[in-house]
């Protein structure tokens, strides 16, 4: 199913299909999408860049008080910075406006697509591993299986695995944009294969891991065991933050992977897609892309307002910035938190 990309926020694919009655609805939907996309570019992107950078700086400045969830949220914040930086290029690229800064067959398009896939993989797997480690920390609070030291190494493996996974997808995307005379790419000119890889590895696997972890956590919360009275059990706010993060990440990323799955299934039919259904698919991709990028702004806000320790960390960072090179008086609250 090779079709020329249609311009986003237009109803061009529906023209000539006899669905004139659908034109007003199509135009209204695209107008609403364009308004929300522009609002996100004006307000959401600065919020995402600012809060993700603040989350990283605050935690790296006070590494002694970092916990296991903090490491995963720093990891997601770095991926969020990449997504926030890519959002204007994607949402105002050749699928979004008439003044394209780069073409679909260029190296820039493939590079941006790979960066987007890497960030999505890091985001989903950080959420899944956060769920699993929260279960381990709650079930075995006195062990070091989910320690900060181990979590930092796990996050490094997550980035490495995301790069390796995206490399296989990169081969399919590159071969789908180069000439068929290249022998090595003659059998790999199918971008749908890359989409299928991303759906399975980037969504199905972490979704199953999250469901398994939440089911185990719910069983522990229902059971009245001596571990519930243990002083070393996780902060209750961590559970609220975990549930809010999982619901947000999967709620905003699921449409993106569903559109990839739909595009793959349509391609497997081997039949040409009519312009009406093609227009619906393109509009669904635009909405899914917008929701995926918005996750980079929503998650750091959740961390900011649900995590109880973040305000105190932010105050210590602000106080140190005001003190400069002069010695500051120790923060009693911070010392008590580190001792705890």
C-alpha positions as CSV (number, residue, x, y, z in Angstrom):
1,X,0.0,0.0,0.0
2,X,2.2,2.7,-1.3
3,X,0.4,6.1,-1.4
4,X,1.6,9.6,-1.6
5,X,1.4,11.3,1.8
6,X,-1.6,13.6,2.1
7,X,-1.4,17.0,3.8
8,X,-2.4,16.9,7.4
9,X,-5.4,19.0,8.5
10,X,-7.0,18.7,5.0
11,X,-9.7,16.4,3.6
12,X,-8.0,15.8,0.3
13,X,-8.2,11.9,0.4
14,X,-12.0,12.2,0.7
15,X,-12.5,14.2,-2.4
16,X,-13.9,12.4,-5.3
17,X,-15.3,9.5,-3.2
18,X,-18.9,10.6,-3.4
19,X,-19.0,11.3,0.4
20,X,-19.8,15.0,0.1
21,X,-22.0,14.7,3.2
22,X,-18.8,13.8,5.2
23,X,-16.9,16.9,4.0
24,X,-18.2,19.3,6.7
25,X,-17.6,16.8,9.5
26,X,-14.1,16.0,8.1
27,X,-13.2,19.7,7.9
28,X,-14.4,20.3,11.5
29,X,-12.4,17.4,12.9
30,X,-9.3,18.5,11.1
31,X,-9.9,22.1,12.3
32,X,-10.2,20.9,15.9
33,X,-7.0,18.8,15.5
34,X,-5.1,21.7,14.1
35,X,-6.1,24.0,16.9
36,X,-5.1,21.4,19.6
37,X,-1.8,20.7,17.8
38,X,-0.9,24.4,17.6
39,X,-1.9,24.9,21.2
40,X,0.4,22.0,22.1
41,X,3.3,23.5,20.1
42,X,2.8,26.9,21.8
43,X,2.2,25.7,25.4
44,X,2.8,21.9,25.6
45,X,6.3,21.9,24.1
46,X,7.7,24.6,26.4
47,X,6.1,22.9,29.4
48,X,7.5,19.5,28.4
49,X,11.0,20.9,27.8
50,X,10.9,22.9,31.0
51,X,9.5,20.3,33.4
52,X,11.5,17.4,31.9
53,X,14.7,19.4,32.2
54,X,13.8,20.4,35.8
55,X,13.0,16.8,36.7
56,X,16.5,15.7,35.5
57,X,18.4,18.6,37.1
58,X,16.6,18.3,40.5
59,X,17.3,14.6,40.8
60,X,20.9,14.7,39.4
61,X,21.7,17.6,41.8
62,X,20.5,15.5,44.8
63,X,21.5,12.0,43.8
64,X,21.9,10.9,47.4
65,X,18.1,11.2,48.0
66,X,17.1,9.5,44.7
67,X,14.9,6.4,44.9
68,X,14.3,3.7,42.4
69,X,11.2,5.4,40.9
70,X,13.2,8.6,40.6
71,X,15.7,6.9,38.4
72,X,13.0,5.6,36.0
73,X,11.3,9.0,35.9
74,X,14.7,10.6,35.0
75,X,15.0,8.1,32.2
76,X,11.5,8.9,31.0
77,X,12.3,12.6,31.3
78,X,15.3,12.3,29.0
79,X,13.1,10.5,26.5
80,X,10.5,13.2,27.0
81,X,13.1,15.9,26.1
82,X,13.8,14.1,22.9
83,X,10.1,13.9,22.1
84,X,9.5,17.5,22.9
85,X,12.3,18.5,20.6
86,X,11.0,16.4,17.8
87,X,7.3,17.5,18.2
88,X,7.6,20.7,16.2
89,X,9.4,19.0,13.3
90,X,6.9,16.1,13.2
91,X,3.7,18.1,13.7
92,X,4.8,20.8,11.2
93,X,6.6,18.5,8.8
94,X,5.5,17.4,5.3
95,X,2.4,15.6,6.7
96,X,1.3,18.7,8.6
97,X,1.7,21.7,6.4
98,X,2.4,22.8,2.9
99,X,5.8,24.2,3.6
100,X,7.8,21.1,4.3
101,X,11.3,21.5,5.7
102,X,12.3,18.0,4.6
103,X,11.0,15.3,2.3
104,X,9.7,11.9,3.1
105,X,12.5,10.2,1.2
106,X,15.3,12.1,2.8
107,X,17.7,11.0,5.5
108,X,16.3,13.6,7.9
109,X,12.9,11.8,7.8
110,X,14.4,8.4,8.6
111,X,16.6,9.9,11.4
112,X,13.7,11.6,13.1
113,X,11.6,8.5,12.8
114,X,14.3,6.4,14.5
115,X,14.7,9.0,17.3
116,X,10.9,8.9,17.8
117,X,10.9,5.1,17.9
118,X,13.9,5.0,20.4
119,X,12.1,7.5,22.7
120,X,8.9,5.5,22.5
121,X,10.6,2.3,23.4
122,X,12.5,3.9,26.3
123,X,9.2,5.4,27.6
124,X,7.2,2.2,27.4
125,X,9.9,-0.1,28.9
126,X,10.7,2.4,31.7
127,X,7.0,2.3,32.6
128,X,7.0,-1.5,32.5
129,X,10.2,-1.9,34.6
130,X,9.0,0.7,37.1
131,X,5.9,-1.4,37.6
132,X,7.9,-4.6,38.1
133,X,10.4,-3.0,40.5
134,X,7.6,-1.4,42.5
135,X,6.2,-4.9,43.0
136,X,9.6,-6.2,44.0
137,X,10.2,-3.4,46.4
138,X,6.8,-3.9,48.0
139,X,7.1,-7.7,48.2
140,X,10.7,-7.7,49.4
141,X,11.4,-4.3,51.0
142,X,14.7,-5.3,52.7
143,X,16.4,-6.6,49.6
144,X,18.5,-4.6,47.1
145,X,17.1,-6.2,43.9
146,X,15.4,-2.9,43.1
147,X,18.1,-0.6,44.4
148,X,19.0,2.7,42.8
149,X,22.4,1.3,41.7
150,X,20.8,-1.6,39.9
151,X,18.1,0.6,38.4
152,X,20.7,2.9,36.8
153,X,22.3,0.0,35.1
154,X,18.9,-1.3,33.9
155,X,18.1,2.1,32.4
156,X,21.4,2.0,30.5
157,X,20.4,-1.4,29.1
158,X,17.0,0.0,28.2
159,X,18.6,2.7,26.0
160,X,20.9,0.1,24.4
161,X,18.0,-2.3,23.7
162,X,16.0,0.5,22.2
163,X,18.8,1.5,19.9
164,X,19.3,-2.2,18.8
165,X,15.6,-2.7,18.3
166,X,15.3,0.5,16.3
167,X,18.2,-0.5,14.1
168,X,16.2,-3.5,12.7
169,X,13.4,-1.1,12.0
170,X,15.8,1.4,10.5
171,X,16.8,-1.2,7.9
172,X,13.2,-1.6,6.8
173,X,12.6,2.1,6.7
174,X,15.8,2.8,4.8
175,X,15.2,0.1,2.2
176,X,11.6,1.3,1.7
177,X,13.0,4.7,0.6
178,X,15.9,3.6,-1.6
179,X,16.0,2.3,-5.2
180,X,14.9,-1.3,-5.8
181,X,18.1,-2.0,-7.8
182,X,20.0,-2.4,-4.5
183,X,20.2,-6.2,-4.1
184,X,20.4,-6.1,-0.3
185,X,17.2,-4.1,-0.1
186,X,15.2,-5.8,-2.8
187,X,13.7,-8.2,-0.3
188,X,13.2,-5.6,2.5
189,X,11.2,-2.9,0.8
190,X,8.3,-3.2,3.2
191,X,7.9,-0.5,5.9
192,X,5.0,-2.5,7.4
193,X,7.4,-5.1,8.7
194,X,9.1,-2.3,10.8
195,X,5.7,-1.3,12.1
196,X,4.9,-4.9,13.1
197,X,8.2,-5.1,15.0
198,X,7.4,-1.9,16.8
199,X,3.9,-3.0,17.8
200,X,5.1,-6.3,19.2
201,X,8.3,-5.2,20.9
202,X,7.3,-1.6,21.8
203,X,3.7,-2.2,23.0
204,X,2.6,-5.8,23.4
205,X,5.6,-6.9,25.6
206,X,5.6,-3.9,28.0
207,X,1.8,-4.0,28.2
208,X,1.9,-7.7,29.3
209,X,4.7,-6.8,31.8
210,X,2.7,-3.9,33.3
211,X,-0.5,-6.0,33.6
212,X,1.4,-8.8,35.3
213,X,3.1,-6.3,37.8
214,X,-0.2,-4.5,38.6
215,X,-1.9,-7.8,39.2
216,X,0.8,-8.9,41.6
217,X,0.8,-5.5,43.4
218,X,-3.0,-5.7,43.8
219,X,-2.7,-9.1,45.4
220,X,-0.2,-7.8,47.9
221,X,-2.3,-4.8,48.7
222,X,-5.3,-7.0,49.4
223,X,-3.4,-9.4,51.6
224,X,-2.9,-8.4,55.2
225,X,0.7,-9.5,55.9
226,X,3.4,-8.4,58.4
227,X,5.2,-6.7,55.4
228,X,2.4,-4.1,55.3
229,X,3.5,-2.9,58.8
230,X,7.2,-2.8,57.8
231,X,8.8,0.6,58.1
232,X,10.7,0.0,54.9
233,X,7.7,-0.4,52.6
234,X,7.4,2.1,49.8
235,X,5.7,5.5,50.2
236,X,2.0,5.3,49.5
237,X,2.3,8.2,47.1
238,X,4.6,6.0,45.0
239,X,1.7,3.7,44.2
240,X,-0.5,6.6,43.2
241,X,2.2,7.9,41.0
242,X,2.7,4.5,39.5
243,X,-0.9,4.0,38.6
244,X,-1.2,7.5,37.2
245,X,1.9,7.1,35.1
246,X,0.9,3.7,33.7
247,X,-2.6,4.9,32.8
248,X,-1.2,8.1,31.2
249,X,1.5,6.5,29.2
250,X,-0.5,3.6,27.9
251,X,-3.6,5.8,27.4
252,X,-1.6,8.3,25.2
253,X,0.6,5.7,23.4
254,X,-2.0,3.0,22.6
255,X,-3.6,5.0,19.7
256,X,-0.2,5.3,18.1
257,X,0.5,1.6,18.2
258,X,-3.1,0.8,17.1
259,X,-2.7,2.9,14.0
260,X,0.6,1.0,13.2
261,X,-1.2,-2.3,13.7
262,X,-4.1,-1.1,11.4
263,X,-1.7,0.0,8.7
264,X,0.1,-3.3,8.9
265,X,-3.2,-5.3,8.7
266,X,-4.4,-3.3,5.7
267,X,-1.1,-3.9,3.9
268,X,-1.3,-7.6,4.5
269,X,-4.7,-7.8,2.7
270,X,-2.8,-7.1,-0.6
271,X,-5.7,-5.0,-1.9
272,X,-5.6,-1.2,-2.6
273,X,-7.2,0.9,0.0
274,X,-9.9,3.3,-1.2
275,X,-9.4,7.0,-0.6
276,X,-12.1,7.3,2.0
277,X,-10.5,4.7,4.3
278,X,-7.1,6.1,3.5
279,X,-8.3,9.5,4.7
280,X,-9.6,8.0,7.9
281,X,-6.3,6.2,8.5
282,X,-4.3,9.3,7.9
283,X,-6.5,11.3,10.3
284,X,-6.2,8.6,12.9
285,X,-2.4,8.7,12.6
286,X,-2.4,12.4,13.0
287,X,-4.5,12.2,16.2
288,X,-2.3,9.3,17.6
289,X,0.9,11.2,16.9
290,X,-0.5,14.3,18.7
291,X,-1.4,12.1,21.8
292,X,2.0,10.4,21.8
293,X,3.9,13.7,21.8
294,X,1.6,15.1,24.5
295,X,2.8,12.4,26.9
296,X,6.1,14.1,27.2
297,X,4.4,17.1,28.8
298,X,1.8,15.2,31.0
299,X,4.1,12.7,32.8
300,X,6.5,15.3,34.3
301,X,3.5,17.2,35.6
302,X,2.2,14.1,37.3
303,X,5.6,13.6,38.9
304,X,5.7,17.2,40.0
305,X,2.3,17.2,41.8
306,X,2.1,13.6,43.1
307,X,5.7,13.0,44.3
308,X,6.0,14.3,47.8
309,X,9.8,14.7,47.8
310,X,10.0,16.8,44.6
311,X,9.1,20.2,46.2
312,X,11.8,19.8,48.9
313,X,14.4,18.8,46.3
314,X,13.4,21.8,44.2
315,X,13.8,24.1,47.1
316,X,17.3,22.8,47.9
317,X,18.3,23.3,44.3
318,X,16.9,26.8,44.2
319,X,18.6,27.7,47.5
320,X,21.9,26.4,46.2
321,X,21.6,28.5,43.0
322,X,20.8,31.6,45.1
323,X,23.8,30.9,47.4
324,X,26.2,30.4,44.5
325,X,29.7,29.7,45.7
326,X,28.9,30.8,49.2
327,X,28.3,28.2,51.8
328,X,24.6,27.6,52.5
329,X,23.1,26.5,55.8
330,X,22.1,22.8,55.7
331,X,18.5,22.0,55.0
332,X,17.2,20.1,57.9
333,X,14.3,18.6,55.9
334,X,16.7,17.3,53.3
335,X,19.1,15.9,55.9
336,X,16.2,14.1,57.6
337,X,15.0,12.7,54.3
338,X,18.5,11.4,53.4
339,X,18.9,9.8,56.8
340,X,15.5,8.2,56.4
